């Protein structure tokens, strides 16, 4: 398990959960792509990381995030293990109100703290885990409980996973007179089934299916005239294939994710990574492409002759459309490319340091279908870390 914000860095932008990468939370931790015995870990791991995120539009820097995090995993007694992480996100910048356009009065500063813990009972070829997560900022609080079971075949070539989590969120924003949310609630349940199989000594494949059911207050109180349905249900299918190249001491990691929800959003994500070992170094370049269609109730912008957004005309169009409606860029049709590079250096048998950089580029015209006509959106993400085994 890794810190929550690392696991959701991709999904935060590319599955409409948040513009701020490190301010998202996950209902279930990602299932690792590995087939192995389910025994408790023999050593403990401490990992400390620091992340920085910046996003921008042409001529405008918007949101900045600075995020230290700590993760620990340790055996407990003979057949038990514990995992836990903490992260603090310092967020500042200009908050967008419609189509990610920033008004002169939309400056913001916020601090989010989040923690999660997971206790696992290990058996010969199975494990059972219980987890809890908590996240809090000035206008949003989230609490999550989860359980997960894993069991492997007699030869340990196949592992099955099932999981369930429930979350309760409280939204209490009184700073936006346009669309204030006072003591609102949102509930979500998530169900996961997964299968991991070793095809050969060099090939691992995985298939996960996730069902999410959410209801309650679904609006973004900071978005102009935002009025969404009171529920959002989604299916997510994830396919992975890892291939190890013995002669090159390298691994090719690939994945495909299909997302579909009751908002009408259909999204495809394809990613490739090449992990190359070079002595004490491991270098991992990667690329990811994401495309999605717009939500059924997304209000397309009214564009001027020069391609800029006519805000007054767009607001009149939204009012005329009625409810549900949203001018949230995250619900528009677009395509995005993320280029990443990670370098890890093994200082000793116990210590590893790493650096990772990602560049995210989003364009309306890169969608597989017709885009929504919005301008470009870019983001940088950088992370440095140190891990110690003891």
JOZIRA-V187246 format. One record per residue. N is the residue number from 0. RES is the residue in one small letter. OMEGA is omega in whole degrees, 0 to 359 (* if undefined). NEAR is the number of other C-alpha atoms within 12 Angstrom. Layout:
BEGIN
n=(N:N)
res=(RES:RES)
omega=(OMEGA:OMEGA)
near=(NEAR:NEAR)
END
This chain:
BEGIN
n=(0:1:2:3:4:5:6:7:8:9:10:11:12:13:14:15:16:17:18:19:20:21:22:23:24:25:26:27:28:29:30:31:32:33:34:35:36:37:38:39:40:41:42:43:44:45:46:47:48:49:50:51:52:53:54:55:56:57:58:59:60:61:62:63:64:65:66:67:68:69:70:71:72:73:74:75:76:77:78:79:80:81:82:83:84:85:86:87:88:89:90:91:92:93:94:95:96:97:98:99:100:101:102:103:104:105:106:107:108:109:110:111:112:113:114:115:116:117:118:119:120:121:122:123:124:125:126:127:128:129:130:131:132:133:134:135:136:137:138:139:140:141:142:143:144:145:146:147:148:149:150:151:152:153:154:155:156:157:158:159:160:161:162:163:164:165:166:167:168:169:170:171:172:173:174:175:176:177:178:179:180:181:182:183:184:185:186:187:188:189:190:191:192:193:194:195:196:197:198:199:200:201:202:203:204:205:206:207:208:209:210:211:212:213:214:215:216:217:218:219:220:221:222:223:224:225:226:227:228:229:230:231:232:233:234:235:236:237:238:239:240:241:242:243:244:245:246:247:248:249:250:251:252:253:254:255:256:257:258:259:260:261:262:263:264:265:266:267:268:269:270:271:272:273:274:275:276:277:278:279:280:281:282:283:284:285:286:287:288:289:290:291:292:293:294:295:296:297:298:299:300:301:302:303:304:305:306:307:308:309:310:311:312:313:314:315:316:317:318:319:320:321:322:323:324:325:326:327:328:329:330:331:332:333:334:335:336:337:338:339:340:341:342:343:344:345:346:347:348:349:350:351:352:353:354:355:356:357:358:359:360:361:362:363:364:365:366:367:368:369:370:371:372:373:374:375:376:377:378:379:380:381:382:383:384:385:386:387:388:389)
res=(x:x:x:x:x:x:x:x:x:x:x:x:x:x:x:x:x:x:x:x:x:x:x:x:x:x:x:x:x:x:x:x:x:x:x:x:x:x:x:x:x:x:x:x:x:x:x:x:x:x:x:x:x:x:x:x:x:x:x:x:x:x:x:x:x:x:x:x:x:x:x:x:x:x:x:x:x:x:x:x:x:x:x:x:x:x:x:x:x:x:x:x:x:x:x:x:x:x:x:x:x:x:x:x:x:x:x:x:x:x:x:x:x:x:x:x:x:x:x:x:x:x:x:x:x:x:x:x:x:x:x:x:x:x:x:x:x:x:x:x:x:x:x:x:x:x:x:x:x:x:x:x:x:x:x:x:x:x:x:x:x:x:x:x:x:x:x:x:x:x:x:x:x:x:x:x:x:x:x:x:x:x:x:x:x:x:x:x:x:x:x:x:x:x:x:x:x:x:x:x:x:x:x:x:x:x:x:x:x:x:x:x:x:x:x:x:x:x:x:x:x:x:x:x:x:x:x:x:x:x:x:x:x:x:x:x:x:x:x:x:x:x:x:x:x:x:x:x:x:x:x:x:x:x:x:x:x:x:x:x:x:x:x:x:x:x:x:x:x:x:x:x:x:x:x:x:x:x:x:x:x:x:x:x:x:x:x:x:x:x:x:x:x:x:x:x:x:x:x:x:x:x:x:x:x:x:x:x:x:x:x:x:x:x:x:x:x:x:x:x:x:x:x:x:x:x:x:x:x:x:x:x:x:x:x:x:x:x:x:x:x:x:x:x:x:x:x:x:x:x:x:x:x:x:x:x:x:x:x:x:x:x:x:x:x:x:x:x:x:x:x:x:x:x:x:x:x:x:x:x:x:x:x:x:x:x:x:x:x:x)
omega=(177:179:187:187:176:182:186:181:178:187:184:177:196:173:166:181:178:172:181:187:189:178:178:173:184:176:179:174:181:178:183:178:180:174:186:175:186:179:178:178:182:180:176:179:173:181:177:183:175:183:177:183:175:172:187:168:181:179:185:170:188:189:172:181:172:195:168:179:178:179:177:172:183:172:178:185:188:187:181:173:181:174:177:178:176:178:175:182:172:188:177:177:183:183:181:181:178:181:183:172:186:175:183:184:189:176:182:172:183:176:178:174:183:179:174:180:183:178:186:171:183:175:184:180:181:175:178:186:171:184:177:179:181:179:184:170:192:183:185:177:181:177:184:172:181:173:180:177:177:174:186:177:183:180:180:178:183:177:175:182:170:181:178:178:177:180:176:181:176:180:183:182:179:186:182:183:181:189:185:177:184:177:176:183:173:180:179:173:180:180:183:169:183:180:179:186:174:179:178:176:182:190:173:176:180:174:177:175:182:176:180:179:182:178:180:182:184:183:167:185:180:180:182:175:182:180:186:175:182:176:175:180:186:168:175:174:180:177:179:173:175:180:180:179:185:184:182:184:184:178:174:181:181:179:173:180:177:183:178:180:183:171:184:180:174:186:176:177:178:180:177:173:175:180:185:176:179:184:180:181:165:181:186:170:181:177:181:175:180:175:177:173:182:172:183:185:178:180:179:181:170:185:173:182:181:178:178:184:173:186:179:178:179:179:177:177:180:179:180:180:183:182:358:180:175:173:180:181:181:178:180:175:181:171:182:176:175:176:184:174:178:176:178:181:182:180:180:178:183:191:177:173:182:176:179:178:177:174:181:181:183:180:178:183:180:178:178:175:179:178:184:176:180:181:181:179:183:178:172:173:179:184:172:184:176:179:181:175:180:*)
near=(31:35:41:41:48:37:23:28:38:40:33:23:37:42:40:37:27:26:38:42:40:45:44:37:43:42:42:43:40:31:31:27:31:31:33:28:23:32:26:30:27:19:20:22:28:30:33:27:33:33:36:36:37:33:36:31:26:19:13:23:24:34:38:33:36:34:37:32:36:33:35:32:32:29:25:21:16:17:23:26:33:34:36:33:35:33:37:32:33:30:32:26:27:29:34:33:31:37:42:38:35:26:21:14:15:23:21:25:21:25:25:33:33:37:32:38:34:35:31:34:31:29:22:20:26:30:31:30:34:31:35:34:37:33:35:29:25:21:28:33:29:35:30:35:30:33:31:34:32:37:32:29:22:15:15:23:25:30:35:33:38:32:33:31:32:31:32:30:31:28:28:26:24:18:18:22:14:18:21:24:28:18:17:26:27:29:30:34:31:33:31:35:29:35:32:34:32:27:19:16:15:21:25:31:33:36:30:32:29:34:31:31:27:30:25:24:30:30:33:38:32:37:34:37:34:35:31:31:25:22:24:30:27:30:29:31:29:32:30:34:30:32:29:26:19:14:10:15:19:24:27:30:31:29:30:26:32:29:33:28:29:24:30:23:31:34:40:33:35:29:30:27:28:27:28:28:25:16:15:18:22:26:28:29:29:30:29:32:33:38:41:40:36:39:34:24:28:36:40:35:33:24:21:15:8:9:13:19:24:21:25:16:18:27:28:19:24:28:20:14:21:18:21:24:34:41:45:38:44:41:45:44:44:40:43:37:34:34:29:31:27:29:29:29:27:23:18:16:13:18:21:26:28:30:28:31:31:31:29:35:33:39:32:32:25:26:28:23:20:20:29:35:29:39:32:31:36:31:36:32:38:34:32:27:33:30:30:26:23:18)
END
